[in-house]
């Protein structure tokens, strides 16, 4: 249990700029997830959309372990997500013909259509937000956000 002196020392070390940055990031993440979740087709969760979106972008099969690593979730959580996506017809899961213990996942035409429909439902508002903020300001923010993400990934890998 922290003593009062330790609590004061910890609070004195808080950089207001860093605290404001992380507060904005967390709030933005929560609002963005809620916004996207509302736009998803009935029964689709944001975790399902995220997997479909990744598979649509990489355009090649991934193993469940690779997907779990990409989303920083357990293999069990990814298996649950993939089972639901397969049941909905949004992904194809096939065995690895060289190693029967492994499987490969790819997006199905129905999964691509569901992902595209979801994007079509929320991208007009995202585009409007970018127009309102200003494309130049958004473009200027992207390198900072990327570097922040990369540093957090590095810190995660080191821990």
Residue pairs with C-beta under 8 A, 6 or more apart in sequence:
2 10
21 148
25 148
33 46
35 122
35 125
36 46
36 49
36 118
36 122
37 45
37 46
39 118
39 121
39 122
40 46
40 48
40 49
40 118
41 114
41 117
41 118
43 88
44 88
44 114
44 118
45 81
45 84
47 71
47 73
47 77
47 81
48 81
48 84
48 85
48 88
48 90
49 115
49 118
50 71
51 67
51 71
51 81
51 82
51 85
51 91
51 105
52 85
52 90
52 91
52 107
52 111
52 112
52 114
52 115
53 115
53 119
54 62
54 67
54 70
54 71
55 62
55 91
55 105
55 106
55 107
55 111
56 107
56 111
56 112
56 115
60 106
61 94
61 104
61 105
61 106
62 70
62 104
62 105
62 106
63 96
63 102
63 103
63 104
63 105
64 75
64 78
64 79
64 82
64 103
64 105
65 75
65 78
67 78
67 82
67 105
68 74
68 75
68 77
68 78
71 78
72 156
73 81
82 91
82 93
82 105
85 91
85 111
86 92
86 93
88 110
88 111
88 114
89 108
89 110
89 111
90 107
90 108
90 110
90 111
90 114
90 115
91 105
91 106
91 107
91 108
91 111
92 105
92 106
92 107
92 108
93 103
93 104
93 105
94 103
94 104
94 106
95 102
95 103
95 104
96 102
96 103
96 104
107 115
130 138
